[in-house]
């Protein structure tokens, strides 16, 4: 039984890894975790770099833009932050929250963006809008996983899962 489980887990892991290497799907995955200690929502968002760059080029009407080396006095952090903060929004109890873009790192073939919402007290509802890359592909899916302590009503314009700890 254990060998079968291990084999199945290995196959699933291999398939998942292939999806990110071959990249035949259009997907972003974000996690929103509540930190009781920091009284903050900590957000990570994994987006395929080639799709992110294509969408930023469309938004800026500049097909030559290199997101990692944008030039013209811009930094890659500025360019990516502007795009992500335009396309990712969070409301808590009906109030739009200020998102702080902390930075990003490359994790080929994707980038991982780090965002934080500070001074978060308990909330009853969370609404998430994540429409990154939606301008490029009809089959784009943006999945958001939320981990929060306590009951909460969740809604949004993306696929959302909630884990209450």
DADARA-V881069 format. One record per residue. N is the residue number from 1. RES is the residue in one small letter. PHI is phi in radians with two decimals (999 if undefined). Layout:
n:N res:RES phi:PHI
n:N res:RES phi:PHI
This chain:
n:1 res:x phi:999
n:2 res:x phi:-1.13
n:3 res:x phi:-1.12
n:4 res:x phi:-1.11
n:5 res:x phi:-1.09
n:6 res:x phi:-1.08
n:7 res:x phi:-1.13
n:8 res:x phi:-1.11
n:9 res:x phi:-1.10
n:10 res:x phi:-1.10
n:11 res:x phi:-1.13
n:12 res:x phi:-1.12
n:13 res:x phi:-1.07
n:14 res:x phi:-1.11
n:15 res:x phi:-1.08
n:16 res:x phi:-1.07
n:17 res:x phi:-1.10
n:18 res:x phi:-1.10
n:19 res:x phi:-1.05
n:20 res:x phi:-1.37
n:21 res:x phi:-1.43
n:22 res:x phi:-1.33
n:23 res:x phi:1.07
n:24 res:x phi:-1.48
n:25 res:x phi:-1.99
n:26 res:x phi:-1.98
n:27 res:x phi:-2.59
n:28 res:x phi:-2.20
n:29 res:x phi:-2.26
n:30 res:x phi:-2.14
n:31 res:x phi:-2.20
n:32 res:x phi:-2.05
n:33 res:x phi:-2.11
n:34 res:x phi:-1.48
n:35 res:x phi:-1.79
n:36 res:x phi:-1.07
n:37 res:x phi:-1.07
n:38 res:x phi:-1.59
n:39 res:x phi:0.89
n:40 res:x phi:-2.54
n:41 res:x phi:-1.65
n:42 res:x phi:-1.85
n:43 res:x phi:-2.07
n:44 res:x phi:-2.11
n:45 res:x phi:-2.35
n:46 res:x phi:-1.78
n:47 res:x phi:-2.31
n:48 res:x phi:-1.08
n:49 res:x phi:-1.08
n:50 res:x phi:-1.13
n:51 res:x phi:-1.21
n:52 res:x phi:-1.04
n:53 res:x phi:-1.11
n:54 res:x phi:-1.10
n:55 res:x phi:-1.22
n:56 res:x phi:-1.13
n:57 res:x phi:-1.03
n:58 res:x phi:-1.10
n:59 res:x phi:-1.09
n:60 res:x phi:-1.59
n:61 res:x phi:0.94
n:62 res:x phi:-2.48
n:63 res:x phi:-1.27
n:64 res:x phi:-1.68
n:65 res:x phi:-1.08
n:66 res:x phi:-1.78
n:67 res:x phi:-1.05
n:68 res:x phi:-1.40
n:69 res:x phi:-2.47
n:70 res:x phi:-1.26
n:71 res:x phi:1.24
n:72 res:x phi:0.91
n:73 res:x phi:1.34
n:74 res:x phi:-1.68
n:75 res:x phi:-1.83
n:76 res:x phi:-1.07
n:77 res:x phi:-1.06
n:78 res:x phi:-1.09
n:79 res:x phi:-1.14
n:80 res:x phi:-1.20
n:81 res:x phi:-1.06
n:82 res:x phi:-1.01
n:83 res:x phi:-1.16
n:84 res:x phi:-1.09
n:85 res:x phi:-1.21
n:86 res:x phi:-1.37
n:87 res:x phi:-1.87
n:88 res:x phi:-2.25
n:89 res:x phi:-2.29
n:90 res:x phi:-2.33
n:91 res:x phi:-2.04
n:92 res:x phi:-2.05
n:93 res:x phi:0.86
n:94 res:x phi:1.44
n:95 res:x phi:-1.92
n:96 res:x phi:-1.12
n:97 res:x phi:-1.73
n:98 res:x phi:-1.43
n:99 res:x phi:-1.70
n:100 res:x phi:-1.82
n:101 res:x phi:-1.43
n:102 res:x phi:-1.46
n:103 res:x phi:2.70
n:104 res:x phi:-2.64
n:105 res:x phi:-2.46
n:106 res:x phi:-1.39
n:107 res:x phi:-2.48
n:108 res:x phi:-0.74
n:109 res:x phi:-1.63
n:110 res:x phi:-2.10
n:111 res:x phi:-2.12
n:112 res:x phi:-1.97
n:113 res:x phi:-1.70
n:114 res:x phi:-2.01
n:115 res:x phi:-2.32
n:116 res:x phi:-2.45
n:117 res:x phi:-2.01
n:118 res:x phi:-1.58
n:119 res:x phi:0.94
n:120 res:x phi:-1.68
n:121 res:x phi:-1.66
n:122 res:x phi:-0.96
n:123 res:x phi:-2.43
n:124 res:x phi:-1.82
n:125 res:x phi:-2.34
n:126 res:x phi:-2.35
n:127 res:x phi:-2.17
n:128 res:x phi:-2.12
n:129 res:x phi:-2.02
n:130 res:x phi:-2.30
n:131 res:x phi:-2.04
n:132 res:x phi:-1.07
n:133 res:x phi:1.17
n:134 res:x phi:-1.11
n:135 res:x phi:-1.27
n:136 res:x phi:-1.66
n:137 res:x phi:-2.28
n:138 res:x phi:-1.17
n:139 res:x phi:-1.72
n:140 res:x phi:-1.09
n:141 res:x phi:-2.13
n:142 res:x phi:-2.09
n:143 res:x phi:-1.78
n:144 res:x phi:-2.19
n:145 res:x phi:-1.83
n:146 res:x phi:-2.06
n:147 res:x phi:-2.05
n:148 res:x phi:-2.56
n:149 res:x phi:-1.69
n:150 res:x phi:2.07
n:151 res:x phi:-1.22
n:152 res:x phi:-2.69
n:153 res:x phi:-1.68
n:154 res:x phi:-2.04
n:155 res:x phi:-2.61
n:156 res:x phi:2.93
n:157 res:x phi:-1.88
n:158 res:x phi:3.05
n:159 res:x phi:-1.44
n:160 res:x phi:-2.18
n:161 res:x phi:-2.15
n:162 res:x phi:-2.14
n:163 res:x phi:-2.16
n:164 res:x phi:-1.73
n:165 res:x phi:-1.86
